[in-house]
């Protein structure tokens, strides 16, 4: 059976899943994390093609460690198996669609178009939000209702769900058990507002009596995001393996965006800036990497405030692999940069200025505010504090109560 991989209406490549033969139509639009040997290769190459394509499909399915993942799979009647083969099969059931990009798959002779499947313009079921976000069971079952399911291809450990509200695609994220991650996310977003940097804006909301953070989708059918880990894969295929060399490739695309990201990560104390939480915007018609995408995912903000140096600068972390057969077992190289060191370097290349006054209630407590001030002082950033009498926004608790009352109405 031949499967076609497309980006919007552009044919990208075709794979024969029985022989492993590959036909690449548009190299510029190939996913950065998919490596295929064009046309008729050796038996080993063709087997590798099948495995690589399956792995690419499988990566587009939520991992079992996400909160309520098992409930989501059970409600859809899907296996919880984490084998590449089974995850790839699930992914292809949903045409490998994702709100991260505009890739999708179809059988070679299938009469279906991008217009038919496009998540950005077609409806998808809002009825599934309570399953993904709160772990509840479905009260209504309709196979066709769940034929387009962005939640099945959204990764991350915390409970989250996509919802369409007034023609806007919105993500809701919930707190962990007895956690305050939504407050962290909203507060960090407000701090970044004060610096005027490009980031996803989070607001507090209420869904079915539960506090959530919400934001608009930052992609569209013309612009996707490429996680840094996919960029790493592309660099390694070119023989660029060293961490410093890969970061230099990043800087060739958007040095300002990279330096700004490190500074803001340090200032808000975000401990979760791993290789899936930052990357690039990509043009879905040309395949060109445009710039570092908007900063996002702040529910672990303020967590590294207990470390004077901010902990490791995760994008530049060098690893000492303990077991050559498994790179998961490693120790950080003590020569790696800390976030503090990376930020002190970054301020030599970009100007950082607080454009709008900040408020103390953007922080979880007075201690966190003082840590923030200290880090600003280290980087030569003047902190502008809004006077109490100038406060015009409701605080977090008042905002939540307001949203809860609106939800009840």
N, C-alpha and C positions, 0 to 999 in steps of 0.2 A: 504494500500500500504506500503510495506517495503522499507525503504531507508537505504543504506549502507554508512557509513562514512569511508573513507580510508585516509591513509597517504602514498603517493606514491602508491606502489602496496600492502601495508600492510592493511589488513582489521582491522579496529579499533573497530567498533561497528555497530549494526543494530537496527533500530527502526521501529516498526509498528506504522504508523502515525494515525491509527484508534483506536487501543487498548492501545497504549503507552507501550507495551511490549518491553523490551530492552534485547539485547544480546551483551555483551562486549567480544570481542575477544582478545584485546591487551590493558590492563589497562595502561601499561607504555607509550603508544602513545596517550592516551586520551588528548584532548585539556584541558589546565589548567582551562579555563573558561567555561567548560561544565560539569555539575553535573547531573548524571543519576543514577536511582536505577535499578540495574541489574535484569533481568528476570522478573517474574510475581510479581509485587508489589500490594499494595492496590490500590483501585480506585484513591485515592488522589495522590499516588505516580506516577501512570501511567499518570494522567492528568499533573502532574508536569513534567514528562519526555517529553511529547509532547510540553509543553510550553518552557521548557529549550532548547530543540533542535531547536525550532522556533527562540528563542532569540539568540542562537548561530549563526544560519544562518543569521538572520537579522543584527547582528553586523558586518557582512562582506559586507555590502552595504554602499556606501558613504552616509553621512548625508546631509540633505537638506541645511545646513548652509555653505557648501562648495561653493566657488565661481563657478558659472556656473553649479551647480548641477541640477538645473531645466532644463537647456538647454540639458544637457547630457541625462536626463531621457526622455525629450520630443523627442529628436532625435532618441532614441531607442524605442519610443512608449511605455514607461513604466509609471506607475502611480507615482505621487509625494507624495502619501500617506506615512506617517511615522509610520503607525501602524506596530507592530511586524509581524503580519500575512502577510501583503503586502510586507514588506521588505524581509521577509523570502522567499516568493514566487519568488521575483526578484533574490535573491541570488541563489536559486536552479535552475533557468533558466540558470545561468552561472556556475552551478555545484559547487557553493561556492568557486570557484578558486580564489586564491590571490597570489601575488608575495611575500607576507610576510611569507608564509609557503607552505607546500605541501599537505594540506588537500583538499579533494574534495568529492563529493557525487554522487551516482548513484542509480537507482532503482535496487532492488535485482536481477531481471532477465535480466538486461540490458547488452548487449554484447559490453562493452566498457572498455578500459584499461587505465592505467596511461600514457602509451606511446601515446595514442590518444589525451589526454587532457592536458598534461604537458605544462604549460605556459613557462617554462624555456627553453624548446627545440623546441616547436612548434611555428609557426608564429602567430602573432596577428596583427590586422589592425593598420597600422600607419596613415591611412586616418582619424582616429578619433582624432588625436593629436590636430588639430586646434579647435575642439569643446571643448575638456577638458581644453586646455590651454588658448584659446582666446575667447571662447564663440561663435564661428561662426557656421553657419548651414552647414549641409552636402550637397555636390553637387552630390554625388553618393550614392544610397541606395541599399544595398545588404544584405539580412538577414544573409546569410552564412558568409559574411565578418566580422560580428560583433559577431560571436558565441563565440570567446575568447576575453574578454574585461577586461584587468587588471585595467583599470581606474574606472570601476564600483565598485570595491572593495578596492579602495584606499581612506583613510580618510584624515582629515586635512582641515583647513579652506581655505587655499590659492589655487589658480588655479595651477594645475599640470597635467602632462600627462606622460605616459610611451611610449617610442619609441624604436624600435630595429634598431641599427646602426652598420653595419658591424659585425653582430652576437653578439653584446653587447647590453644588456638591459639597457637603459638610462632613467633616470627621468629628465624631464624639470620642472622647477618651475618658475612662473611669479611673477612680482611685483604686489602689490596691486595698486589700482588707485593712480597714482602720487606718488608711494612709492619707496623705495630704498632697499627693502628686499633682492633682488638678490646680491647687493653690500655687504650688511651686511653678507650674507651667505658665499660669496667667501672670504671676508676679514677674517672672523672668522676661516674659514678653513685654511687660510695661517698662522694665528697666532698659531693654533694647530699644524701645520707642524713644527713650530719652536721648539715645545716641544717634538716632536716625539711621540705623543700619538696616539693610535688607533682611527681613525675617518673616516667618509665618506669624501672623497675629492671632493670639489665643484669647478667648473670652470665657468667662464663667457662665454656665447655663445649667438647666435642670432637665433631666430626662426621666420621666416616670418616678419623680420623687428622689432621684439620685443626682448628686452633684457631678457634673462633668465639665471638662474643658472642651471647647469647640473651635474649629478653624476651617477656613475654606481650602479646597484642594488647590495646590500650587502648580499643578500640571494642567495641560489641555491637549487636544488632539494634535496640536502643532509643536508642542514643547514638552519633552519628557525630562525625567531626572535619571542620572546614571550614578549609582552608588560608587564611592571610592574603591571598594573592593573589586568592582568590575574594571575600573581603570587600572588597578594593580595587575589583574589578569592580562589585560591588553599589553601592558608594559613588559611583563615577563615573557610574553610570546615574542617580543622584539629583542629579548636578551637583556632587558633592564631589570636587574634583580635587587640591587642595593636600595635600601630605604631612602637614603639621601638623594640618589639619582632619580628615584620615582617622584619624590617631592619636588625636585627641580623641574620635572616634566609638568607637574601641577602648576608651578609658578610661571612657566612659559605661557600657560593658558590664562591664568588670573592670579597674579602675585598679590594684588591688593586684596582680593576676596579671601585668599588663604591667610594672609597676615591678620586681617580683620577678624576672621573666624577664631583664630587662636587667642587673640586679645579678649574677645567677648566671652569665649568659653572660660577663660581665666576669671574674668570679672564677675560672671554670674555663678561660678563654681559648678559648672556642668560636668559631671563625672561620666557621662554616657556618650561622648563624641567618638564612637567607634566607626569602623569603616563602612557601616551601613547607614550611618546617620549624617553623612555629609558626602558631597560629590558635585556633579555638574549638571547644569541645564544643557539639553541637547536638542538641536533642530531636527524634527522628525521628517523633514523633506530632504535635507542634505546630509544628515548624520554628523554635522559639525558640533563639537563641544563649545559652548558659548561662554560660560563663566561658572564660577562657584555658585551653586543654587542657594536660594534663601535659607537662612539658618532655621532649624526647626527641632522639635522634640526636646522640650525643656523640663520634663517631669522629674528629672534627676538633678535639677538646678540646686545650688547651695550645698550639695553633698560633699564637695571636696573643700569646703571652707575650713574643715578641721585640719587641713594640711597646709602648712605655711607656703610651700612651694607649688601648691595646686595639684600635686601628683604628677604622673607622667603626662607628657604631651602625646596622647595616644596616636595621632597621625604619624608621628616621627619615632614611635617606639621601636627600638631594635630588640630582637629576641635572641636569646641563647637557647637553641633547641636541645632539650634533654634527651630526646629519643628520636633519632633520625628517621625512624619508620612512622612517626606520628608527630606532626608539627604542633599538635594541640598541647603537648607537654613542653613547656618552655619557661625560662626565667627572664625577666626584663634585664637587658644589658645595662649595668649601672652607669655606662657612659651616655645613655639616652638623655635627651633633653626633658626637663620638667616643663610644666605649663608656664611657670614663672619665667624660666629662661627663654622659652619660645616667645613669650609676650614682650620681654625686655628687648629681644632681638627685633620683633615686629614693629615696635614703635619707632624704630629708625627708618622704616620704609613707608609707614602710613600715618596720617594725622588722626588722632583720636580726640574727639571733643564732645562733651555733653551739651547737646543742643537745647534740651528742655530740662527744667528742674525735676529732680527726683523726689520721691516721698519716702519717709521711713517705713510706712506701712506696706511698701512693696517687698519688704523683707519679713522673714518668719519671726525674727526677734531682734533686739538691739545688738546682740553679739554679732549676728550676721551682717547687720548694717555696718558695724565697725570694721569687720573683715573687708567688706566691699570698699570702704573709705581707704583702708590701708593699702589695698591693691591698686586703687586709683592713684594714690600718692606715689607708689613705687613706679608707676608708669608715667607720672607727670600729668595726670588728668585732673583738672579742677572739678570738684563735686559741687554742683548747684542744687541746693536743697530748697524745696518749695516750703514757704511759710505755712503754718497751720491754717491761717485765715484764708489762704489761697486755694485750699483743697476744694475741688468742685466735684470730684468723683465720689461715689459711695464706696465704702470699703468692701472687702470680699464678702463678709457675712451679710451685709445689707444687700449687695448685688445678688447673692444666692437666694435670699428670701424673696427678692423681687421676681427673679426668674421662676421660683417655685410657685408664687402666687399666679403668675401668668400661665404656667403650665396647668394649674388647677382650673383656671377659667376656660 
